[in-house]
Amino acid sequence: MGHSAPAGPDQSCTSHTVLPAVDRSVLASSTFGNKDLEQEILRLFLVQAQALLPRIGSALTKLEAADQVHTLKGSARAIGAGRLADACEIVEADLRAGGTPTLLALVRQVEEVSDYIRQQMLA
């Protein structure tokens, strides 16, 4: 009467596309395609991200650290670094809830985005 589903895993769900660390279309949209402005924003992001990481790690309170992570999250979203922004969101929520999250994943995401910007977008 009907067709049965094939046995085994669905092959369409097993292939993964690795997205770049920065979605260029987000930045292009917010700068109206102005390449010089994009380059300047990316340079500012690199400086800010490198300044924020030590502040997050040395914050005197969890709220202060959460505020610094929140700033990084906004900057990441503005340039299209969605994975970094998502990681920031998790760390920020944990800090605001009184937790003590590990910052290693956040640092790795910042490094990945920074490397991508230097190699792919400012080269």
DSSP file with accessible surface (Angstrom, degrees, kcal/mol):
  #  RESIDUE AA STRUCTURE BP1 BP2  ACC     N-H-->O    O-->H-N    N-H-->O    O-->H-N    TCO  KAPPA ALPHA  PHI   PSI    X-CA   Y-CA   Z-CA
    1    1 A M              0   0  249      0, 0.0     2,-0.2     0, 0.0     0, 0.0   0.000 360.0 360.0 360.0 -55.2    0.0    0.0    0.0
    2    2 A G        -     0   0   65      0, 0.0     2,-0.4     0, 0.0     0, 0.0  -0.688 360.0-101.8-118.1 174.1    2.7    2.6    1.0
    3    3 A H        -     0   0  195     -2,-0.2     2,-0.3     0, 0.0     0, 0.0  -0.783  31.1-135.5 -96.5 140.2    6.4    2.8    0.7
    4    4 A S        -     0   0  111     -2,-0.4     3,-0.1     1,-0.1     0, 0.0  -0.679  26.4-104.9 -93.3 151.2    8.6    2.1    3.7
    5    5 A A        -     0   0   87     -2,-0.3    -1,-0.1     1,-0.1     2,-0.0  -0.419  43.6 -99.4 -70.1 145.2   11.5    4.3    4.5
    6    6 A P        -     0   0  120      0, 0.0    -1,-0.1     0, 0.0     2,-0.1  -0.356  40.6-109.2 -65.6 147.2   14.9    2.9    3.7
    7    7 A A  S    S+     0   0  107     -3,-0.1    -3,-0.0     3,-0.0     0, 0.0  -0.424  78.2  38.6 -74.0 152.6   16.8    1.3    6.6
    8    8 A G  S    S-     0   0   62     -2,-0.1     3,-0.0     2,-0.1     2,-0.0  -0.281  99.6 -33.1  99.4 174.4   19.8    3.1    8.0
    9    9 A P        -     0   0   95      0, 0.0     2,-0.7     0, 0.0     5,-0.1  -0.295  65.0-103.1 -69.7 151.0   20.7    6.6    8.6
   10   10 A D    >   -     0   0   96      1,-0.2     3,-1.4     2,-0.0     4,-0.4  -0.648  28.0-155.7 -73.6 112.3   19.4    9.4    6.4
   11   11 A Q  G >> S+     0   0  131     -2,-0.7     3,-1.1     1,-0.3     4,-0.6   0.784  87.6  67.1 -65.1 -25.1   22.4   10.3    4.3
   12   12 A S  G 34 S+     0   0   86      1,-0.2    -1,-0.3     2,-0.2     3,-0.2   0.755 101.7  48.7 -68.9 -20.2   21.1   13.8    3.7
   13   13 A C  G <4 S+     0   0   89     -3,-1.4    -1,-0.2     1,-0.2    -2,-0.2   0.507  99.6  66.9 -95.0  -4.8   21.6   14.7    7.3
   14   14 A T  T <4 S+     0   0   70     -3,-1.1     2,-0.4    -4,-0.4    -2,-0.2   0.649  79.3  85.2 -94.7 -14.7   25.2   13.3    7.6
   15   15 A S     <  -     0   0   91     -4,-0.6     2,-0.4    -3,-0.2     0, 0.0  -0.732  62.7-162.7 -89.4 136.3   27.0   15.8    5.4
   16   16 A H        -     0   0  159     -2,-0.4     2,-0.6     2,-0.0    -2,-0.0  -0.957  11.6-146.6-120.6 134.7   28.0   19.0    7.1
   17   17 A T        -     0   0  123     -2,-0.4     2,-0.7     0, 0.0    -2,-0.0  -0.881  17.2-139.1 -98.1 124.7   29.0   22.3    5.5
   18   18 A V        -     0   0  128     -2,-0.6    -2,-0.0     1,-0.0     0, 0.0  -0.764  19.3-147.8 -85.5 118.2   31.6   24.1    7.4
   19   19 A L        -     0   0  113     -2,-0.7     4,-0.1     1,-0.1    -1,-0.0  -0.578  22.8-100.9 -84.1 150.4   30.7   27.8    7.4
   20   20 A P        -     0   0   67      0, 0.0    -1,-0.1     0, 0.0    93,-0.1  -0.255  31.2-111.4 -65.7 160.6   33.5   30.4    7.5
   21   21 A A  S    S+     0   0    7      1,-0.2     2,-0.4    91,-0.2    63,-0.3   0.767 105.9  37.9 -64.5 -25.4   34.3   32.1   10.8
   22   22 A V  S    S-     0   0    0     59,-0.2     2,-1.0    60,-0.1    59,-0.2  -0.996  76.6-139.3-131.5 129.1   32.8   35.4    9.4
   23   23 A D    >>  -     0   0   78     57,-2.4     3,-1.3    -2,-0.4     4,-1.0  -0.764  15.7-161.0 -85.8 103.6   29.8   35.7    7.2
   24   24 A R  H 3> S+     0   0  109     -2,-1.0     4,-2.6     1,-0.3     5,-0.2   0.790  83.5  66.2 -58.9 -29.3   30.9   38.4    4.8
   25   25 A S  H 3> S+     0   0   74      1,-0.2     4,-2.2     2,-0.2    -1,-0.3   0.831  96.1  56.3 -66.3 -29.7   27.4   39.2    3.7
   26   26 A V  H <> S+     0   0   55     -3,-1.3     4,-2.1     2,-0.2    -1,-0.2   0.956 112.0  41.1 -65.3 -48.3   26.5   40.6    7.2
   27   27 A L  H  X S+     0   0    1     -4,-1.0     4,-1.6    52,-0.5     6,-0.2   0.921 114.0  52.8 -66.4 -42.5   29.4   43.1    7.1
   28   28 A A  H  <>S+     0   0   29     -4,-2.6     5,-2.5     1,-0.2     4,-0.4   0.899 109.5  50.4 -61.4 -38.1   28.7   44.0    3.5
   29   29 A S  H ><5S+     0   0   88     -4,-2.2     3,-0.9     1,-0.2    -1,-0.2   0.923 111.1  46.7 -66.0 -43.7   25.1   44.7    4.3
   30   30 A S  H 3<5S+     0   0   70     -4,-2.1    -1,-0.2     1,-0.2    -2,-0.2   0.713 118.0  42.4 -75.6 -17.4   25.9   46.9    7.3
   31   31 A T  T ><5S-     0   0    4     -4,-1.6     3,-1.9    -5,-0.2    -1,-0.2   0.313 108.2-121.6-106.7   7.4   28.5   48.9    5.3
   32   32 A F  T < 5S-     0   0  194     -3,-0.9    -3,-0.2    -4,-0.4    -4,-0.1   0.829  71.8 -58.4  54.7  33.0   26.4   49.1    2.1
   33   33 A G  T 3 <S+     0   0   40     -5,-2.5     2,-1.0    -6,-0.2    -1,-0.3   0.541  91.4 152.3  78.5   8.9   29.3   47.3    0.3
   34   34 A N    <>  -     0   0   81     -3,-1.9     4,-2.3    -6,-0.3    -1,-0.2  -0.591  27.4-166.7 -76.2 104.5   31.9   49.9    1.2
   35   35 A K  H  > S+     0   0  129     -2,-1.0     4,-2.4     1,-0.2    -1,-0.2   0.860  84.2  54.0 -64.2 -38.2   35.1   47.9    1.2
   36   36 A D  H  > S+     0   0  133      2,-0.2     4,-2.1     1,-0.2    -1,-0.2   0.923 110.4  47.1 -63.3 -41.6   37.2   50.5    2.9
   37   37 A L  H  > S+     0   0   77      2,-0.2     4,-2.7     1,-0.2     5,-0.2   0.909 110.0  53.6 -66.3 -39.8   34.7   50.7    5.7
   38   38 A E  H  X S+     0   0   11     -4,-2.3     4,-2.5     1,-0.2    -2,-0.2   0.935 109.0  49.1 -57.8 -46.4   34.6   46.9    6.0
   39   39 A Q  H  X S+     0   0   46     -4,-2.4     4,-2.3     1,-0.2    -1,-0.2   0.911 111.5  48.8 -61.8 -42.3   38.4   46.8    6.3
   40   40 A E  H  X S+     0   0   95     -4,-2.1     4,-2.4     2,-0.2    -1,-0.2   0.921 111.2  49.4 -65.1 -42.6   38.4   49.5    9.0
   41   41 A I  H  X S+     0   0   49     -4,-2.7     4,-2.5     1,-0.2    -2,-0.2   0.914 110.8  50.5 -63.3 -41.4   35.7   47.7   11.0
   42   42 A L  H  X S+     0   0    0     -4,-2.5     4,-2.2    -5,-0.2    -1,-0.2   0.916 110.1  49.4 -64.8 -40.7   37.6   44.4   10.8
   43   43 A R  H  X S+     0   0  117     -4,-2.3     4,-2.0     1,-0.2    -1,-0.2   0.917 111.5  49.5 -63.7 -42.0   40.8   46.1   12.0
   44   44 A L  H  X S+     0   0   99     -4,-2.4     4,-2.8     1,-0.2    -2,-0.2   0.896 108.5  53.5 -63.5 -39.1   38.9   47.7   14.9
   45   45 A F  H  X S+     0   0    6     -4,-2.5     4,-3.2     2,-0.2     5,-0.3   0.928 107.1  51.4 -60.6 -45.3   37.4   44.3   15.7
   46   46 A L  H  X S+     0   0   19     -4,-2.2     4,-1.9     1,-0.2    -1,-0.2   0.923 113.0  44.7 -59.3 -44.3   40.8   42.7   15.9
   47   47 A V  H  X S+     0   0  104     -4,-2.0     4,-1.6     2,-0.2    -1,-0.2   0.940 116.0  46.6 -65.2 -46.8   42.1   45.4   18.3
   48   48 A Q  H  X S+     0   0   67     -4,-2.8     4,-2.6     1,-0.2    -2,-0.2   0.922 110.8  51.2 -64.4 -44.6   39.0   45.3   20.4
   49   49 A A  H  X S+     0   0    0     -4,-3.2     4,-1.9     1,-0.2    -1,-0.2   0.920 110.7  48.9 -60.5 -42.3   38.9   41.5   20.7
   50   50 A Q  H  < S+     0   0   89     -4,-1.9    -1,-0.2    -5,-0.3    -2,-0.2   0.808 113.9  47.0 -69.2 -27.0   42.5   41.4   21.8
   51   51 A A  H  X S+     0   0   36     -4,-1.6     4,-1.0    -5,-0.2    -2,-0.2   0.841 110.8  51.8 -79.5 -33.8   41.8   44.1   24.4
   52   52 A L  H  X S+     0   0    2     -4,-2.6     4,-2.6     1,-0.2     5,-0.2   0.858  96.4  66.3 -74.6 -35.5   38.7   42.4   25.7
   53   53 A L  H  X S+     0   0   30     -4,-1.9     4,-2.3     1,-0.2     5,-0.2   0.930 104.1  43.7 -56.3 -48.7   40.1   38.9   26.3
   54   54 A P  H  > S+     0   0   80      0, 0.0     4,-1.9     0, 0.0    -1,-0.2   0.887 113.2  53.3 -64.1 -34.8   42.5   40.0   29.1
   55   55 A R  H  X S+     0   0  126     -4,-1.0     4,-0.5     2,-0.2    -2,-0.2   0.880 108.7  49.3 -65.1 -38.7   39.7   42.2   30.7
   56   56 A I  H >< S+     0   0    8     -4,-2.6     3,-0.9     1,-0.2    -1,-0.2   0.947 113.5  46.4 -63.7 -47.0   37.4   39.2   30.7
   57   57 A G  H 3< S+     0   0   57     -4,-2.3    -2,-0.2     1,-0.2    -1,-0.2   0.791 119.0  39.8 -67.1 -28.1   40.0   37.0   32.4
   58   58 A S  H 3< S+     0   0   85     -4,-1.9    -1,-0.2    -5,-0.2    -2,-0.2   0.326  80.9 136.2-106.4   9.0   41.0   39.6   35.0
   59   59 A A    <<  -     0   0   23     -3,-0.9    -3,-0.1    -4,-0.5     6,-0.0  -0.259  51.9-141.3 -57.9 142.1   37.5   41.0   35.8
   60   60 A L  S    S+     0   0  159      1,-0.0     2,-0.3     2,-0.0    -1,-0.1   0.751  82.6  29.2 -78.5 -24.9   37.0   41.5   39.5
   61   61 A T  S  > S-     0   0   79      1,-0.1     4,-2.1     0, 0.0     5,-0.1  -0.918  77.7-120.5-132.4 160.9   33.4   40.4   39.4
   62   62 A K  H  > S+     0   0   84     -2,-0.3     4,-2.9     2,-0.2     5,-0.2   0.863 115.4  55.3 -66.9 -34.6   31.3   38.0   37.3
   63   63 A L  H  > S+     0   0  101      2,-0.2     4,-2.4     1,-0.2    -1,-0.2   0.922 107.1  49.3 -64.5 -42.2   29.1   40.9   36.3
   64   64 A E  H  > S+     0   0   74      2,-0.2     4,-1.9     1,-0.2    -2,-0.2   0.926 112.9  47.3 -62.1 -43.6   32.1   42.9   35.0
   65   65 A A  H  X S+     0   0    7     -4,-2.1     4,-2.5     1,-0.2    -2,-0.2   0.925 110.5  52.5 -63.3 -42.3   33.3   39.8   33.1
   66   66 A A  H  X S+     0   0    0     -4,-2.9     4,-2.5     1,-0.2    -2,-0.2   0.891 107.4  52.2 -62.0 -39.1   29.7   39.3   31.7
   67   67 A D  H  X S+     0   0   73     -4,-2.4     4,-1.9     2,-0.2    -1,-0.2   0.903 110.1  48.1 -64.2 -39.7   29.6   42.9   30.5
   68   68 A Q  H  X S+     0   0   40     -4,-1.9     4,-2.1     2,-0.2    -2,-0.2   0.909 112.2  48.8 -66.5 -41.3   32.9   42.5   28.7
   69   69 A V  H  X S+     0   0    0     -4,-2.5     4,-2.8     1,-0.2    -2,-0.2   0.895 108.0  55.6 -64.7 -38.0   31.7   39.3   27.1
   70   70 A H  H  X S+     0   0   91     -4,-2.5     4,-2.3     2,-0.2    -1,-0.2   0.911 106.5  50.2 -60.8 -41.6   28.5   41.1   26.1
   71   71 A T  H  X S+     0   0   59     -4,-1.9     4,-2.1     2,-0.2    -1,-0.2   0.930 111.2  48.2 -62.1 -44.7   30.6   43.8   24.3
   72   72 A L  H  X S+     0   0    0     -4,-2.1     4,-2.7     1,-0.2    -2,-0.2   0.907 108.9  54.8 -62.6 -40.2   32.5   41.1   22.4
   73   73 A K  H  X S+     0   0   35     -4,-2.8     4,-2.6     1,-0.2    -2,-0.2   0.928 108.4  48.0 -59.9 -46.0   29.3   39.4   21.5
   74   74 A G  H  X S+     0   0   42     -4,-2.3     4,-2.1     1,-0.2    -1,-0.2   0.910 112.4  48.6 -62.8 -41.6   27.9   42.6   19.9
   75   75 A S  H  X S+     0   0   24     -4,-2.1     4,-1.3     2,-0.2    -1,-0.2   0.900 111.1  50.7 -64.6 -40.7   31.1   43.2   18.0
   76   76 A A  H  X>S+     0   0    0     -4,-2.7     5,-2.9     1,-0.2     4,-0.7   0.927 110.6  48.2 -64.0 -45.1   31.1   39.6   16.7
   77   77 A R  H ><5S+     0   0  100     -4,-2.6     3,-0.9     1,-0.2    -1,-0.2   0.899 106.7  58.5 -61.8 -38.4   27.5   39.8   15.6
   78   78 A A  H 3<5S+     0   0   56     -4,-2.1    -1,-0.2     1,-0.3    -2,-0.2   0.815 111.3  39.8 -63.6 -31.2   28.2   43.1   13.8
   79   79 A I  H 3<5S-     0   0    3     -4,-1.3   -52,-0.5    -3,-0.4    -1,-0.3   0.442 120.5-103.9 -96.8  -2.6   30.9   41.6   11.6
   80   80 A G  T <<5S+     0   0    9     -3,-0.9   -57,-2.4    -4,-0.7     2,-1.5   0.700  71.6 143.4  90.1  19.8   29.0   38.3   11.0
   81   81 A A     >< +     0   0    0     -5,-2.9     4,-2.4   -59,-0.2     5,-0.2  -0.576  17.6 165.3 -91.5  73.4   31.0   36.1   13.4
   82   82 A G  H  >  +     0   0   30     -2,-1.5     4,-2.7     1,-0.2    -1,-0.2   0.866  67.8  51.8 -62.2 -42.6   28.0   34.1   14.4
   83   83 A R  H  > S+     0   0   85    -62,-0.3     4,-2.3    -3,-0.2    -1,-0.2   0.919 112.3  47.4 -64.5 -39.9   29.8   31.2   16.1
   84   84 A L  H  > S+     0   0    0    -63,-0.3     4,-2.6     2,-0.2    -2,-0.2   0.934 111.9  50.1 -64.6 -44.7   31.8   33.5   18.2
   85   85 A A  H  X S+     0   0    0     -4,-2.4     4,-2.4     1,-0.2    -2,-0.2   0.911 110.3  50.5 -60.9 -40.4   28.7   35.5   19.2
   86   86 A D  H  X S+     0   0   82     -4,-2.7     4,-1.9     2,-0.2    -1,-0.2   0.906 110.0  49.6 -64.0 -41.3   26.9   32.3   20.1
   87   87 A A  H  X S+     0   0   21     -4,-2.3     4,-2.3     1,-0.2    -2,-0.2   0.919 110.9  50.6 -63.7 -40.6   29.9   31.2   22.3
   88   88 A C  H  X S+     0   0    0     -4,-2.6     4,-3.3     1,-0.2     5,-0.2   0.904 106.4  55.3 -61.8 -41.9   29.8   34.7   23.9
   89   89 A E  H  X S+     0   0   95     -4,-2.4     4,-2.4     1,-0.2    -1,-0.2   0.912 109.0  46.8 -60.0 -41.1   26.1   34.3   24.6
   90   90 A I  H  X S+     0   0  124     -4,-1.9     4,-2.2     2,-0.2    -1,-0.2   0.941 115.1  45.3 -66.7 -46.3   26.6   31.1   26.5
   91   91 A V  H  X S+     0   0   13     -4,-2.3     4,-2.7     2,-0.2     5,-0.2   0.933 113.1  51.0 -64.7 -43.3   29.5   32.4   28.5
   92   92 A E  H  X S+     0   0   16     -4,-3.3     4,-2.7     1,-0.2     5,-0.2   0.935 110.6  48.0 -60.5 -46.3   27.7   35.6   29.3
   93   93 A A  H  X S+     0   0   62     -4,-2.4     4,-1.6    -5,-0.2    -1,-0.2   0.908 112.0  50.2 -61.9 -41.7   24.5   33.8   30.5
   94   94 A D  H  <>S+     0   0   65     -4,-2.2     5,-2.9     2,-0.2    -1,-0.2   0.926 111.9  47.5 -62.9 -44.1   26.6   31.5   32.7
   95   95 A L  H ><5S+     0   0   15     -4,-2.7     3,-1.8     1,-0.2    -2,-0.2   0.929 111.0  50.5 -63.3 -44.2   28.5   34.4   34.2
   96   96 A R  H 3<5S+     0   0  108     -4,-2.7    -1,-0.2     1,-0.3    -2,-0.2   0.792 107.4  55.2 -66.7 -24.3   25.2   36.3   34.9
   97   97 A A  T 3<5S-     0   0   86     -4,-1.6    -1,-0.3    -5,-0.2    -2,-0.2   0.394 125.8-102.7 -86.9   2.4   23.8   33.2   36.5
   98   98 A G  T < 5S+     0   0   43     -3,-1.8    -3,-0.2     1,-0.2    -2,-0.1   0.514  76.6 138.3  91.7   5.6   26.8   33.1   38.9
   99   99 A G      < -     0   0   18     -5,-2.9    -1,-0.2    -6,-0.2    -8,-0.0  -0.179  54.3-132.1 -78.6 173.5   28.6   30.3   37.1
  100  100 A T        -     0   0  119      2,-0.0    -5,-0.1    -2,-0.0    -1,-0.0  -0.748  31.5-169.6-125.8  80.4   32.3   30.0   36.4
  101  101 A P        -     0   0   24      0, 0.0     2,-0.3     0, 0.0   -10,-0.0  -0.347  27.0-110.2 -72.7 153.0   32.5   29.1   32.8
  102  102 A T        -     0   0  109      1,-0.1     4,-0.3    -2,-0.0     3,-0.2  -0.623  21.2-155.9 -76.6 140.2   35.7   28.0   31.1
  103  103 A L     >  +     0   0   51     -2,-0.3     4,-2.7     1,-0.1     5,-0.2   0.432  69.4  97.1 -98.0   0.7   36.9   30.6   28.7
  104  104 A L  H  > S+     0   0   90      1,-0.2     4,-2.6     2,-0.2     5,-0.2   0.913  84.3  47.9 -59.5 -45.3   39.0   28.3   26.5
  105  105 A A  H  > S+     0   0   61      1,-0.2     4,-2.2     2,-0.2    -1,-0.2   0.897 112.5  50.5 -63.5 -38.1   36.3   27.8   23.9
  106  106 A L  H  > S+     0   0    2     -4,-0.3     4,-2.4     2,-0.2    -2,-0.2   0.937 110.5  48.4 -65.3 -45.2   35.7   31.6   23.8
  107  107 A V  H  X S+     0   0   44     -4,-2.7     4,-2.6     1,-0.2    -2,-0.2   0.924 111.2  51.1 -61.6 -41.9   39.4   32.3   23.3
  108  108 A R  H  X S+     0   0  152     -4,-2.6     4,-2.5    -5,-0.2    -1,-0.2   0.892 109.4  50.3 -63.7 -40.0   39.6   29.6   20.6
  109  109 A Q  H  X S+     0   0   40     -4,-2.2     4,-2.6     2,-0.2     5,-0.2   0.910 109.9  50.0 -64.8 -41.8   36.7   31.2   18.8
  110  110 A V  H  X S+     0   0    0     -4,-2.4     4,-3.0     1,-0.2     5,-0.2   0.932 112.0  48.6 -61.4 -43.4   38.3   34.7   19.0
  111  111 A E  H  X S+     0   0  103     -4,-2.6     4,-2.8     2,-0.2     5,-0.2   0.917 111.2  50.0 -62.6 -42.8   41.5   33.2   17.6
  112  112 A E  H  X S+     0   0   75     -4,-2.5     4,-2.4     2,-0.2    -2,-0.2   0.937 114.5  43.6 -62.0 -47.1   39.6   31.5   14.8
  113  113 A V  H  X S+     0   0    0     -4,-2.6     4,-2.8     2,-0.2    -2,-0.2   0.934 114.7  49.7 -64.6 -44.9   37.8   34.7   13.8
  114  114 A S  H  X S+     0   0    1     -4,-3.0     4,-2.6    -5,-0.2    -2,-0.2   0.920 112.0  47.7 -61.6 -44.4   40.9   36.8   14.1
  115  115 A D  H  X S+     0   0   75     -4,-2.8     4,-2.8    -5,-0.2     5,-0.3   0.920 111.9  50.4 -61.4 -44.3   42.9   34.3   11.9
  116  116 A Y  H  X>S+     0   0   45     -4,-2.4     4,-3.1    -5,-0.2     5,-0.8   0.930 111.0  48.7 -60.7 -45.4   40.2   34.2    9.3
  117  117 A I  I  X>S+     0   0    0     -4,-2.8     5,-2.0     1,-0.2     4,-1.5   0.949 114.9  44.5 -60.6 -47.5   40.0   38.0    9.2
  118  118 A R  I  <5S+     0   0  115     -4,-2.6    -2,-0.2    -5,-0.2    -1,-0.2   0.903 123.4  35.1 -64.0 -41.7   43.8   38.4    8.8
  119  119 A Q  I  <5S+     0   0  125     -4,-2.8    -2,-0.2    -5,-0.2    -1,-0.2   0.841 132.0  22.4 -84.7 -35.6   44.1   35.6    6.2
  120  120 A Q  I  <5S+     0   0  105     -4,-3.1    -3,-0.2    -5,-0.3    -2,-0.2   0.711 129.7  30.5-107.2 -25.4   40.9   35.9    4.2
  121  121 A M  I  <<S+     0   0   11     -4,-1.5    -3,-0.2    -5,-0.8    -4,-0.1   0.695 124.8  34.1-114.6 -24.6   39.6   39.4    4.6
  122  122 A L      <       0   0   41     -5,-2.0    -4,-0.1    -6,-0.2    -3,-0.1   0.438 360.0 360.0-108.8  -2.7   42.6   41.7    5.2
  123  123 A A              0   0  112     -6,-0.3    -4,-0.1     0, 0.0    -3,-0.0  -0.265 360.0 360.0 -73.5 360.0   45.0   39.9    2.9
